[in-house]
Amino acid sequence: MERNDYLAWYDFINKKGNTIDHSEYMLVMELHAKYFNHKLKKLCKCKGSAVQKYIDDINEVFEKSPKPKIR
């Protein structure tokens, strides 16, 4: 995972609360498209289980990625 993506995802998973705003939703959609090699799809926000699956998929990539050096 690229450094900027890693840091953005780190902030996302460490935020308080269990809801996401539009910018966080777009982060999930964009990162999933990037790391799972598909066109950007905007899932219906009403289908929370589908969005959660995307989040779980990105978490797997995140956990397997080496921590970037932070200055």
PDB file of N, H, CA, C and O in Angstrom:
ATOM      1  N   MET A   1       0.855  -1.173   0.000  1.00  0.00           N
ATOM      2  CA  MET A   1       0.000   0.000   0.000  1.00  0.00           C
ATOM      3  C   MET A   1       0.899   1.233   0.000  1.00  0.00           C
ATOM      4  O   MET A   1       1.878   1.307   0.742  1.00  0.00           O
ATOM      5  N   GLU A   2       0.551   2.185  -0.836  1.00  0.00           N
ATOM      6  H   GLU A   2      -0.245   2.125  -1.439  1.00  0.00           H
ATOM      7  CA  GLU A   2       1.338   3.408  -0.914  1.00  0.00           C
ATOM      8  C   GLU A   2       1.239   4.200   0.388  1.00  0.00           C
ATOM      9  O   GLU A   2       0.260   4.099   1.127  1.00  0.00           O
ATOM     10  N   ARG A   3       2.277   4.985   0.645  1.00  0.00           N
ATOM     11  H   ARG A   3       3.073   5.067   0.045  1.00  0.00           H
ATOM     12  CA  ARG A   3       2.386   5.713   1.903  1.00  0.00           C
ATOM     13  C   ARG A   3       1.159   6.583   2.193  1.00  0.00           C
ATOM     14  O   ARG A   3       0.594   6.506   3.284  1.00  0.00           O
ATOM     15  N   ASN A   4       0.743   7.407   1.229  1.00  0.00           N
ATOM     16  H   ASN A   4       1.202   7.469   0.343  1.00  0.00           H
ATOM     17  CA  ASN A   4      -0.398   8.301   1.454  1.00  0.00           C
ATOM     18  C   ASN A   4      -1.679   7.514   1.717  1.00  0.00           C
ATOM     19  O   ASN A   4      -2.490   7.894   2.562  1.00  0.00           O
ATOM     20  N   ASP A   5      -1.851   6.423   0.990  1.00  0.00           N
ATOM     21  H   ASP A   5      -1.192   6.114   0.304  1.00  0.00           H
ATOM     22  CA  ASP A   5      -3.028   5.580   1.199  1.00  0.00           C
ATOM     23  C   ASP A   5      -2.986   4.933   2.575  1.00  0.00           C
ATOM     24  O   ASP A   5      -4.000   4.858   3.270  1.00  0.00           O
ATOM     25  N   TYR A   6      -1.809   4.468   2.959  1.00  0.00           N
ATOM     26  H   TYR A   6      -0.986   4.529   2.395  1.00  0.00           H
ATOM     27  CA  TYR A   6      -1.636   3.838   4.271  1.00  0.00           C
ATOM     28  C   TYR A   6      -2.013   4.816   5.383  1.00  0.00           C
ATOM     29  O   TYR A   6      -2.749   4.466   6.305  1.00  0.00           O
ATOM     30  N   LEU A   7      -1.506   6.034   5.286  1.00  0.00           N
ATOM     31  H   LEU A   7      -0.909   6.318   4.537  1.00  0.00           H
ATOM     32  CA  LEU A   7      -1.770   7.026   6.334  1.00  0.00           C
ATOM     33  C   LEU A   7      -3.245   7.427   6.362  1.00  0.00           C
ATOM     34  O   LEU A   7      -3.819   7.606   7.436  1.00  0.00           O
ATOM     35  N   ALA A   8      -3.852   7.566   5.198  1.00  0.00           N
ATOM     36  H   ALA A   8      -3.386   7.420   4.326  1.00  0.00           H
ATOM     37  CA  ALA A   8      -5.278   7.904   5.143  1.00  0.00           C
ATOM     38  C   ALA A   8      -6.113   6.777   5.753  1.00  0.00           C
ATOM     39  O   ALA A   8      -7.068   7.027   6.489  1.00  0.00           O
ATOM     40  N   TRP A   9      -5.739   5.528   5.436  1.00  0.00           N
ATOM     41  H   TRP A   9      -4.963   5.325   4.838  1.00  0.00           H
ATOM     42  CA  TRP A   9      -6.496   4.397   5.974  1.00  0.00           C
ATOM     43  C   TRP A   9      -6.271   4.262   7.480  1.00  0.00           C
ATOM     44  O   TRP A   9      -7.197   3.932   8.221  1.00  0.00           O
ATOM     45  N   TYR A  10      -5.059   4.514   7.923  1.00  0.00           N
ATOM     46  H   TYR A  10      -4.307   4.782   7.321  1.00  0.00           H
ATOM     47  CA  TYR A  10      -4.756   4.482   9.355  1.00  0.00           C
ATOM     48  C   TYR A  10      -5.664   5.466  10.094  1.00  0.00           C
ATOM     49  O   TYR A  10      -6.241   5.126  11.127  1.00  0.00           O
ATOM     50  N   ASP A  11      -5.791   6.676   9.568  1.00  0.00           N
ATOM     51  H   ASP A  11      -5.323   6.953   8.728  1.00  0.00           H
ATOM     52  CA  ASP A  11      -6.670   7.679  10.191  1.00  0.00           C
ATOM     53  C   ASP A  11      -8.123   7.205  10.165  1.00  0.00           C
ATOM     54  O   ASP A  11      -8.858   7.384  11.136  1.00  0.00           O
ATOM     55  N   PHE A  12      -8.528   6.605   9.060  1.00  0.00           N
ATOM     56  H   PHE A  12      -7.931   6.460   8.271  1.00  0.00           H
ATOM     57  CA  PHE A  12      -9.904   6.134   8.914  1.00  0.00           C
ATOM     58  C   PHE A  12     -10.243   5.073   9.961  1.00  0.00           C
ATOM     59  O   PHE A  12     -11.280   5.162  10.618  1.00  0.00           O
ATOM     60  N   ILE A  13      -9.386   4.083  10.119  1.00  0.00           N
ATOM     61  H   ILE A  13      -8.544   4.010   9.586  1.00  0.00           H
ATOM     62  CA  ILE A  13      -9.722   2.988  11.043  1.00  0.00           C
ATOM     63  C   ILE A  13      -9.550   3.377  12.508  1.00  0.00           C
ATOM     64  O   ILE A  13     -10.036   2.681  13.400  1.00  0.00           O
ATOM     65  N   ASN A  14      -8.863   4.483  12.755  1.00  0.00           N
ATOM     66  H   ASN A  14      -8.468   5.048  12.030  1.00  0.00           H
ATOM     67  CA  ASN A  14      -8.661   4.908  14.139  1.00  0.00           C
ATOM     68  C   ASN A  14      -9.578   6.050  14.559  1.00  0.00           C
ATOM     69  O   ASN A  14      -9.403   6.620  15.636  1.00  0.00           O
ATOM     70  N   LYS A  15     -10.539   6.384  13.729  1.00  0.00           N
ATOM     71  H   LYS A  15     -10.680   5.921  12.854  1.00  0.00           H
ATOM     72  CA  LYS A  15     -11.467   7.450  14.102  1.00  0.00           C
ATOM     73  C   LYS A  15     -12.525   6.902  15.054  1.00  0.00           C
ATOM     74  O   LYS A  15     -12.766   5.696  15.113  1.00  0.00           O
ATOM     75  N   LYS A  16     -13.135   7.793  15.783  1.00  0.00           N
ATOM     76  H   LYS A  16     -12.938   8.772  15.735  1.00  0.00           H
ATOM     77  CA  LYS A  16     -14.187   7.387  16.716  1.00  0.00           C
ATOM     78  C   LYS A  16     -15.514   7.362  15.986  1.00  0.00           C
ATOM     79  O   LYS A  16     -15.736   8.132  15.051  1.00  0.00           O
ATOM     80  N   GLY A  17     -16.374   6.492  16.407  1.00  0.00           N
ATOM     81  H   GLY A  17     -16.193   5.867  17.166  1.00  0.00           H
ATOM     82  CA  GLY A  17     -17.708   6.408  15.827  1.00  0.00           C
ATOM     83  C   GLY A  17     -17.827   5.242  14.869  1.00  0.00           C
ATOM     84  O   GLY A  17     -16.835   4.612  14.503  1.00  0.00           O
ATOM     85  N   ASN A  18     -19.050   4.969  14.473  1.00  0.00           N
ATOM     86  H   ASN A  18     -19.855   5.482  14.770  1.00  0.00           H
ATOM     87  CA  ASN A  18     -19.282   3.841  13.585  1.00  0.00           C
ATOM     88  C   ASN A  18     -20.030   4.245  12.322  1.00  0.00           C
ATOM     89  O   ASN A  18     -20.620   3.402  11.647  1.00  0.00           O
ATOM     90  N   THR A  19     -20.004   5.518  12.008  1.00  0.00           N
ATOM     91  H   THR A  19     -19.524   6.203  12.556  1.00  0.00           H
ATOM     92  CA  THR A  19     -20.588   5.995  10.759  1.00  0.00           C
ATOM     93  C   THR A  19     -19.494   6.672   9.941  1.00  0.00           C
ATOM     94  O   THR A  19     -18.473   7.098  10.482  1.00  0.00           O
ATOM     95  N   ILE A  20     -19.718   6.764   8.639  1.00  0.00           N
ATOM     96  H   ILE A  20     -20.547   6.418   8.200  1.00  0.00           H
ATOM     97  CA  ILE A  20     -18.740   7.427   7.788  1.00  0.00           C
ATOM     98  C   ILE A  20     -19.422   8.563   7.037  1.00  0.00           C
ATOM     99  O   ILE A  20     -20.596   8.475   6.677  1.00  0.00           O
ATOM    100  N   ASP A  21     -18.664   9.632   6.809  1.00  0.00           N
ATOM    101  H   ASP A  21     -17.710   9.704   7.102  1.00  0.00           H
ATOM    102  CA  ASP A  21     -19.193  10.740   6.033  1.00  0.00           C
ATOM    103  C   ASP A  21     -18.872  10.505   4.550  1.00  0.00           C
ATOM    104  O   ASP A  21     -18.277   9.489   4.191  1.00  0.00           O
ATOM    105  N   HIS A  22     -19.265  11.441   3.707  1.00  0.00           N
ATOM    106  H   HIS A  22     -19.749  12.267   3.999  1.00  0.00           H
ATOM    107  CA  HIS A  22     -19.102  11.249   2.269  1.00  0.00           C
ATOM    108  C   HIS A  22     -17.631  11.126   1.863  1.00  0.00           C
ATOM    109  O   HIS A  22     -17.297  10.298   1.015  1.00  0.00           O
ATOM    110  N   SER A  23     -16.755  11.929   2.448  1.00  0.00           N
ATOM    111  H   SER A  23     -17.026  12.601   3.137  1.00  0.00           H
ATOM    112  CA  SER A  23     -15.331  11.856   2.067  1.00  0.00           C
ATOM    113  C   SER A  23     -14.727  10.511   2.473  1.00  0.00           C
ATOM    114  O   SER A  23     -13.888   9.973   1.752  1.00  0.00           O
ATOM    115  N   GLU A  24     -15.140   9.967   3.606  1.00  0.00           N
ATOM    116  H   GLU A  24     -15.822  10.404   4.192  1.00  0.00           H
ATOM    117  CA  GLU A  24     -14.663   8.649   4.034  1.00  0.00           C
ATOM    118  C   GLU A  24     -15.223   7.551   3.141  1.00  0.00           C
ATOM    119  O   GLU A  24     -14.531   6.588   2.812  1.00  0.00           O
ATOM    120  N   TYR A  25     -16.482   7.707   2.754  1.00  0.00           N
ATOM    121  H   TYR A  25     -17.045   8.489   3.021  1.00  0.00           H
ATOM    122  CA  TYR A  25     -17.104   6.762   1.826  1.00  0.00           C
ATOM    123  C   TYR A  25     -16.329   6.737   0.508  1.00  0.00           C
ATOM    124  O   TYR A  25     -16.058   5.669  -0.042  1.00  0.00           O
ATOM    125  N   MET A  26     -15.977   7.922   0.008  1.00  0.00           N
ATOM    126  H   MET A  26     -16.197   8.789   0.455  1.00  0.00           H
ATOM    127  CA  MET A  26     -15.226   7.997  -1.242  1.00  0.00           C
ATOM    128  C   MET A  26     -13.830   7.391  -1.075  1.00  0.00           C
ATOM    129  O   MET A  26     -13.327   6.753  -2.000  1.00  0.00           O
ATOM    130  N   LEU A  27     -13.205   7.576   0.071  1.00  0.00           N
ATOM    131  H   LEU A  27     -13.614   8.094   0.823  1.00  0.00           H
ATOM    132  CA  LEU A  27     -11.907   6.955   0.336  1.00  0.00           C
ATOM    133  C   LEU A  27     -12.022   5.441   0.217  1.00  0.00           C
ATOM    134  O   LEU A  27     -11.175   4.803  -0.408  1.00  0.00           O
ATOM    135  N   VAL A  28     -13.054   4.866   0.806  1.00  0.00           N
ATOM    136  H   VAL A  28     -13.742   5.385   1.313  1.00  0.00           H
ATOM    137  CA  VAL A  28     -13.266   3.416   0.738  1.00  0.00           C
ATOM    138  C   VAL A  28     -13.437   2.979  -0.711  1.00  0.00           C
ATOM    139  O   VAL A  28     -12.808   2.014  -1.146  1.00  0.00           O
ATOM    140  N   MET A  29     -14.284   3.684  -1.464  1.00  0.00           N
ATOM    141  H   MET A  29     -14.794   4.468  -1.111  1.00  0.00           H
ATOM    142  CA  MET A  29     -14.552   3.309  -2.860  1.00  0.00           C
ATOM    143  C   MET A  29     -13.286   3.422  -3.716  1.00  0.00           C
ATOM    144  O   MET A  29     -12.995   2.531  -4.515  1.00  0.00           O
ATOM    145  N   GLU A  30     -12.535   4.516  -3.550  1.00  0.00           N
ATOM    146  H   GLU A  30     -12.771   5.240  -2.901  1.00  0.00           H
ATOM    147  CA  GLU A  30     -11.332   4.742  -4.354  1.00  0.00           C
ATOM    148  C   GLU A  30     -10.223   3.753  -4.024  1.00  0.00           C
ATOM    149  O   GLU A  30      -9.571   3.226  -4.926  1.00  0.00           O
ATOM    150  N   LEU A  31     -10.005   3.498  -2.738  1.00  0.00           N
ATOM    151  H   LEU A  31     -10.534   3.927  -2.006  1.00  0.00           H
ATOM    152  CA  LEU A  31      -8.942   2.554  -2.370  1.00  0.00           C
ATOM    153  C   LEU A  31      -9.291   1.134  -2.814  1.00  0.00           C
ATOM    154  O   LEU A  31      -8.414   0.393  -3.259  1.00  0.00           O
ATOM    155  N   HIS A  32     -10.544   0.754  -2.700  1.00  0.00           N
ATOM    156  H   HIS A  32     -11.256   1.355  -2.338  1.00  0.00           H
ATOM    157  CA  HIS A  32     -10.922  -0.595  -3.132  1.00  0.00           C
ATOM    158  C   HIS A  32     -10.707  -0.737  -4.635  1.00  0.00           C
ATOM    159  O   HIS A  32     -10.174  -1.748  -5.094  1.00  0.00           O
ATOM    160  N   ALA A  33     -11.114   0.259  -5.395  1.00  0.00           N
ATOM    161  H   ALA A  33     -11.546   1.080  -5.022  1.00  0.00           H
ATOM    162  CA  ALA A  33     -10.915   0.209  -6.852  1.00  0.00           C
ATOM    163  C   ALA A  33      -9.421   0.114  -7.185  1.00  0.00           C
ATOM    164  O   ALA A  33      -9.023  -0.638  -8.075  1.00  0.00           O
ATOM    165  N   LYS A  34      -8.619   0.870  -6.477  1.00  0.00           N
ATOM    166  H   LYS A  34      -8.942   1.481  -5.754  1.00  0.00           H
ATOM    167  CA  LYS A  34      -7.178   0.900  -6.740  1.00  0.00           C
ATOM    168  C   LYS A  34      -6.503  -0.430  -6.401  1.00  0.00           C
ATOM    169  O   LYS A  34      -5.746  -0.963  -7.213  1.00  0.00           O
ATOM    170  N   TYR A  35      -6.766  -0.959  -5.235  1.00  0.00           N
ATOM    171  H   TYR A  35      -7.381  -0.527  -4.576  1.00  0.00           H
ATOM    172  CA  TYR A  35      -6.046  -2.147  -4.774  1.00  0.00           C
ATOM    173  C   TYR A  35      -6.683  -3.467  -5.200  1.00  0.00           C
ATOM    174  O   TYR A  35      -6.080  -4.529  -5.045  1.00  0.00           O
ATOM    175  N   PHE A  36      -7.895  -3.401  -5.732  1.00  0.00           N
ATOM    176  H   PHE A  36      -8.385  -2.538  -5.857  1.00  0.00           H
ATOM    177  CA  PHE A  36      -8.539  -4.619  -6.233  1.00  0.00           C
ATOM    178  C   PHE A  36      -8.805  -4.530  -7.733  1.00  0.00           C
ATOM    179  O   PHE A  36      -9.606  -5.282  -8.288  1.00  0.00           O
ATOM    180  N   ASN A  37      -8.106  -3.586  -8.375  1.00  0.00           N
ATOM    181  H   ASN A  37      -7.455  -2.975  -7.924  1.00  0.00           H
ATOM    182  CA  ASN A  37      -8.045  -3.465  -9.832  1.00  0.00           C
ATOM    183  C   ASN A  37      -9.402  -3.511 -10.521  1.00  0.00           C
ATOM    184  O   ASN A  37      -9.659  -4.370 -11.365  1.00  0.00           O
ATOM    185  N   HIS A  38     -10.258  -2.581 -10.147  1.00  0.00           N
ATOM    186  H   HIS A  38     -10.050  -1.884  -9.461  1.00  0.00           H
ATOM    187  CA  HIS A  38     -11.524  -2.447 -10.867  1.00  0.00           C
ATOM    188  C   HIS A  38     -11.870  -0.969 -10.991  1.00  0.00           C
ATOM    189  O   HIS A  38     -11.310  -0.124 -10.292  1.00  0.00           O
ATOM    190  N   LYS A  39     -12.786  -0.678 -11.876  1.00  0.00           N
ATOM    191  H   LYS A  39     -13.240  -1.364 -12.443  1.00  0.00           H
ATOM    192  CA  LYS A  39     -13.231   0.702 -12.040  1.00  0.00           C
ATOM    193  C   LYS A  39     -13.925   1.158 -10.768  1.00  0.00           C
ATOM    194  O   LYS A  39     -14.474   0.359 -10.010  1.00  0.00           O
ATOM    195  N   LEU A  40     -13.885   2.451 -10.560  1.00  0.00           N
ATOM    196  H   LEU A  40     -13.439   3.100 -11.176  1.00  0.00           H
ATOM    197  CA  LEU A  40     -14.529   3.030  -9.391  1.00  0.00           C
ATOM    198  C   LEU A  40     -16.033   2.768  -9.447  1.00  0.00           C
ATOM    199  O   LEU A  40     -16.715   3.187 -10.382  1.00  0.00           O
ATOM    200  N   LYS A  41     -16.531   2.074  -8.437  1.00  0.00           N
ATOM    201  H   LYS A  41     -15.977   1.734  -7.678  1.00  0.00           H
ATOM    202  CA  LYS A  41     -17.963   1.816  -8.302  1.00  0.00           C
ATOM    203  C   LYS A  41     -18.414   2.472  -7.010  1.00  0.00           C
ATOM    204  O   LYS A  41     -17.784   2.307  -5.966  1.00  0.00           O
ATOM    205  N   LYS A  42     -19.480   3.196  -7.086  1.00  0.00           N
ATOM    206  H   LYS A  42     -19.991   3.329  -7.934  1.00  0.00           H
ATOM    207  CA  LYS A  42     -20.039   3.797  -5.882  1.00  0.00           C
ATOM    208  C   LYS A  42     -21.209   2.933  -5.439  1.00  0.00           C
ATOM    209  O   LYS A  42     -22.305   2.996  -5.996  1.00  0.00           O
ATOM    210  N   LEU A  43     -20.942   2.125  -4.420  1.00  0.00           N
ATOM    211  H   LEU A  43     -20.052   2.074  -3.967  1.00  0.00           H
ATOM    212  CA  LEU A  43     -21.983   1.255  -3.884  1.00  0.00           C
ATOM    213  C   LEU A  43     -23.073   2.097  -3.226  1.00  0.00           C
ATOM    214  O   LEU A  43     -22.816   3.192  -2.727  1.00  0.00           O
ATOM    215  N   CYS A  44     -24.263   1.575  -3.235  1.00  0.00           N
ATOM    216  H   CYS A  44     -24.472   0.685  -3.640  1.00  0.00           H
ATOM    217  CA  CYS A  44     -25.372   2.248  -2.558  1.00  0.00           C
ATOM    218  C   CYS A  44     -25.050   2.324  -1.064  1.00  0.00           C
ATOM    219  O   CYS A  44     -24.718   1.318  -0.436  1.00  0.00           O
ATOM    220  N   LYS A  45     -25.154   3.516  -0.516  1.00  0.00           N
ATOM    221  H   LYS A  45     -25.424   4.333  -1.026  1.00  0.00           H
ATOM    222  CA  LYS A  45     -24.857   3.689   0.907  1.00  0.00           C
ATOM    223  C   LYS A  45     -25.864   2.956   1.786  1.00  0.00           C
ATOM    224  O   LYS A  45     -25.602   2.705   2.962  1.00  0.00           O
ATOM    225  N   CYS A  46     -27.008   2.617   1.216  1.00  0.00           N
ATOM    226  H   CYS A  46     -27.221   2.821   0.260  1.00  0.00           H
ATOM    227  CA  CYS A  46     -28.022   1.905   1.999  1.00  0.00           C
ATOM    228  C   CYS A  46     -27.646   0.437   2.210  1.00  0.00           C
ATOM    229  O   CYS A  46     -28.238  -0.245   3.047  1.00  0.00           O
ATOM    230  N   LYS A  47     -26.669  -0.041   1.455  1.00  0.00           N
ATOM    231  H   LYS A  47     -26.188   0.513   0.776  1.00  0.00           H
ATOM    232  CA  LYS A  47     -26.231  -1.431   1.589  1.00  0.00           C
ATOM    233  C   LYS A  47     -24.959  -1.472   2.441  1.00  0.00           C
ATOM    234  O   LYS A  47     -23.851  -1.648   1.934  1.00  0.00           O
ATOM    235  N   GLY A  48     -25.153  -1.306   3.723  1.00  0.00           N
ATOM    236  H   GLY A  48     -26.053  -1.163   4.135  1.00  0.00           H
ATOM    237  CA  GLY A  48     -24.030  -1.241   4.643  1.00  0.00           C
ATOM    238  C   GLY A  48     -23.147  -2.478   4.620  1.00  0.00           C
ATOM    239  O   GLY A  48     -21.937  -2.376   4.817  1.00  0.00           O
ATOM    240  N   SER A  49     -23.736  -3.650   4.381  1.00  0.00           N
ATOM    241  H   SER A  49     -24.719  -3.733   4.221  1.00  0.00           H
ATOM    242  CA  SER A  49     -22.937  -4.875   4.376  1.00  0.00           C
ATOM    243  C   SER A  49     -21.972  -4.892   3.192  1.00  0.00           C
ATOM    244  O   SER A  49     -20.869  -5.423   3.313  1.00  0.00           O
ATOM    245  N   ALA A  50     -22.359  -4.328   2.062  1.00  0.00           N
ATOM    246  H   ALA A  50     -23.256  -3.896   1.963  1.00  0.00           H
ATOM    247  CA  ALA A  50     -21.474  -4.276   0.900  1.00  0.00           C
ATOM    248  C   ALA A  50     -20.325  -3.304   1.147  1.00  0.00           C
ATOM    249  O   ALA A  50     -19.177  -3.592   0.808  1.00  0.00           O
ATOM    250  N   VAL A  51     -20.638  -2.160   1.735  1.00  0.00           N
ATOM    251  H   VAL A  51     -21.570  -1.927   2.011  1.00  0.00           H
ATOM    252  CA  VAL A  51     -19.588  -1.185   2.074  1.00  0.00           C
ATOM    253  C   VAL A  51     -18.651  -1.791   3.118  1.00  0.00           C
ATOM    254  O   VAL A  51     -17.435  -1.619   3.031  1.00  0.00           O
ATOM    255  N   GLN A  52     -19.203  -2.493   4.096  1.00  0.00           N
ATOM    256  H   GLN A  52     -20.191  -2.632   4.166  1.00  0.00           H
ATOM    257  CA  GLN A  52     -18.379  -3.137   5.128  1.00  0.00           C
ATOM    258  C   GLN A  52     -17.456  -4.172   4.515  1.00  0.00           C
ATOM    259  O   GLN A  52     -16.315  -4.310   4.957  1.00  0.00           O
ATOM    260  N   LYS A  53     -17.915  -4.901   3.509  1.00  0.00           N
ATOM    261  H   LYS A  53     -18.841  -4.789   3.150  1.00  0.00           H
ATOM    262  CA  LYS A  53     -17.060  -5.874   2.817  1.00  0.00           C
ATOM    263  C   LYS A  53     -15.874  -5.169   2.178  1.00  0.00           C
ATOM    264  O   LYS A  53     -14.746  -5.657   2.262  1.00  0.00           O
ATOM    265  N   TYR A  54     -16.114  -4.028   1.542  1.00  0.00           N
ATOM    266  H   TYR A  54     -17.030  -3.632   1.474  1.00  0.00           H
ATOM    267  CA  TYR A  54     -15.018  -3.250   0.968  1.00  0.00           C
ATOM    268  C   TYR A  54     -14.036  -2.847   2.063  1.00  0.00           C
ATOM    269  O   TYR A  54     -12.824  -2.954   1.881  1.00  0.00           O
ATOM    270  N   ILE A  55     -14.550  -2.389   3.189  1.00  0.00           N
ATOM    271  H   ILE A  55     -15.535  -2.302   3.337  1.00  0.00           H
ATOM    272  CA  ILE A  55     -13.693  -1.977   4.305  1.00  0.00           C
ATOM    273  C   ILE A  55     -12.866  -3.163   4.796  1.00  0.00           C
ATOM    274  O   ILE A  55     -11.670  -3.018   5.051  1.00  0.00           O
ATOM    275  N   ASP A  56     -13.484  -4.323   4.931  1.00  0.00           N
ATOM    276  H   ASP A  56     -14.455  -4.441   4.723  1.00  0.00           H
ATOM    277  CA  ASP A  56     -12.773  -5.523   5.375  1.00  0.00           C
ATOM    278  C   ASP A  56     -11.674  -5.907   4.378  1.00  0.00           C
ATOM    279  O   ASP A  56     -10.576  -6.294   4.779  1.00  0.00           O
ATOM    280  N   ASP A  57     -11.972  -5.800   3.082  1.00  0.00           N
ATOM    281  H   ASP A  57     -12.864  -5.486   2.757  1.00  0.00           H
ATOM    282  CA  ASP A  57     -10.981  -6.107   2.050  1.00  0.00           C
ATOM    283  C   ASP A  57      -9.779  -5.177   2.159  1.00  0.00           C
ATOM    284  O   ASP A  57      -8.634  -5.625   2.098  1.00  0.00           O
ATOM    285  N   ILE A  58     -10.038  -3.883   2.322  1.00  0.00           N
ATOM    286  H   ILE A  58     -10.968  -3.519   2.372  1.00  0.00           H
ATOM    287  CA  ILE A  58      -8.946  -2.905   2.428  1.00  0.00           C
ATOM    288  C   ILE A  58      -8.155  -3.133   3.709  1.00  0.00           C
ATOM    289  O   ILE A  58      -6.936  -2.963   3.721  1.00  0.00           O
ATOM    290  N   ASN A  59      -8.831  -3.515   4.783  1.00  0.00           N
ATOM    291  H   ASN A  59      -9.821  -3.653   4.773  1.00  0.00           H
ATOM    292  CA  ASN A  59      -8.131  -3.819   6.036  1.00  0.00           C
ATOM    293  C   ASN A  59      -7.112  -4.939   5.839  1.00  0.00           C
ATOM    294  O   ASN A  59      -6.024  -4.885   6.412  1.00  0.00           O
ATOM    295  N   GLU A  60      -7.445  -5.946   5.044  1.00  0.00           N
ATOM    296  H   GLU A  60      -8.329  -5.989   4.579  1.00  0.00           H
ATOM    297  CA  GLU A  60      -6.504  -7.040   4.779  1.00  0.00           C
ATOM    298  C   GLU A  60      -5.261  -6.530   4.059  1.00  0.00           C
ATOM    299  O   GLU A  60      -4.142  -6.917   4.396  1.00  0.00           O
ATOM    300  N   VAL A  61      -5.456  -5.664   3.073  1.00  0.00           N
ATOM    301  H   VAL A  61      -6.365  -5.349   2.800  1.00  0.00           H
ATOM    302  CA  VAL A  61      -4.312  -5.078   2.352  1.00  0.00           C
ATOM    303  C   VAL A  61      -3.485  -4.243   3.320  1.00  0.00           C
ATOM    304  O   VAL A  61      -2.257  -4.319   3.321  1.00  0.00           O
ATOM    305  N   PHE A  62      -4.158  -3.449   4.143  1.00  0.00           N
ATOM    306  H   PHE A  62      -5.156  -3.387   4.143  1.00  0.00           H
ATOM    307  CA  PHE A  62      -3.499  -2.580   5.114  1.00  0.00           C
ATOM    308  C   PHE A  62      -2.648  -3.395   6.090  1.00  0.00           C
ATOM    309  O   PHE A  62      -1.500  -3.043   6.363  1.00  0.00           O
ATOM    310  N   GLU A  63      -3.211  -4.475   6.610  1.00  0.00           N
ATOM    311  H   GLU A  63      -4.143  -4.761   6.388  1.00  0.00           H
ATOM    312  CA  GLU A  63      -2.504  -5.288   7.598  1.00  0.00           C
ATOM    313  C   GLU A  63      -1.289  -5.993   7.012  1.00  0.00           C
ATOM    314  O   GLU A  63      -0.327  -6.264   7.731  1.00  0.00           O
ATOM    315  N   LYS A  64      -1.318  -6.292   5.725  1.00  0.00           N
ATOM    316  H   LYS A  64      -2.099  -6.072   5.141  1.00  0.00           H
ATOM    317  CA  LYS A  64      -0.195  -6.968   5.069  1.00  0.00           C
ATOM    318  C   LYS A  64       0.869  -5.991   4.583  1.00  0.00           C
ATOM    319  O   LYS A  64       1.960  -6.406   4.190  1.00  0.00           O
ATOM    320  N   SER A  65       0.562  -4.706   4.608  1.00  0.00           N
ATOM    321  H   SER A  65      -0.324  -4.370   4.927  1.00  0.00           H
ATOM    322  CA  SER A  65       1.499  -3.693   4.118  1.00  0.00           C
ATOM    323  C   SER A  65       2.490  -3.301   5.203  1.00  0.00           C
ATOM    324  O   SER A  65       2.124  -3.192   6.373  1.00  0.00           O
ATOM    325  N   PRO A  66       3.743  -3.088   4.817  1.00  0.00           N
ATOM    326  CA  PRO A  66       4.698  -2.597   5.810  1.00  0.00           C
ATOM    327  C   PRO A  66       4.374  -1.169   6.211  1.00  0.00           C
ATOM    328  O   PRO A  66       3.892  -0.378   5.400  1.00  0.00           O
ATOM    329  N   LYS A  67       4.642  -0.846   7.460  1.00  0.00           N
ATOM    330  H   LYS A  67       5.034  -1.488   8.119  1.00  0.00           H
ATOM    331  CA  LYS A  67       4.414   0.520   7.926  1.00  0.00           C
ATOM    332  C   LYS A  67       5.372   1.447   7.199  1.00  0.00           C
ATOM    333  O   LYS A  67       6.561   1.145   7.093  1.00  0.00           O
ATOM    334  N   PRO A  68       4.871   2.581   6.693  1.00  0.00           N
ATOM    335  CA  PRO A  68       5.772   3.538   6.039  1.00  0.00           C
ATOM    336  C   PRO A  68       6.562   4.307   7.089  1.00  0.00           C
ATOM    337  O   PRO A  68       6.136   4.441   8.236  1.00  0.00           O
ATOM    338  N   LYS A  69       7.704   4.800   6.680  1.00  0.00           N
ATOM    339  H   LYS A  69       8.050   4.691   5.748  1.00  0.00           H
ATOM    340  CA  LYS A  69       8.495   5.643   7.572  1.00  0.00           C
ATOM    341  C   LYS A  69       7.823   6.997   7.662  1.00  0.00           C
ATOM    342  O   LYS A  69       7.468   7.601   6.650  1.00  0.00           O
ATOM    343  N   ILE A  70       7.656   7.464   8.887  1.00  0.00           N
ATOM    344  H   ILE A  70       7.945   6.973   9.709  1.00  0.00           H
ATOM    345  CA  ILE A  70       6.998   8.744   9.107  1.00  0.00           C
ATOM    346  C   ILE A  70       8.037   9.725   9.618  1.00  0.00           C
ATOM    347  O   ILE A  70       8.793   9.423  10.542  1.00  0.00           O
ATOM    348  N   ARG A  71       8.068  10.903   9.008  1.00  0.00           N
ATOM    349  H   ARG A  71       7.455  11.148   8.257  1.00  0.00           H
ATOM    350  CA  ARG A  71       9.019  11.927   9.431  1.00  0.00           C
ATOM    351  C   ARG A  71       8.310  12.983  10.193  1.00  0.00           C
ATOM    352  O   ARG A  71       8.933  13.945  10.642  1.00  0.00           O
TER     353      ARG A  71
END
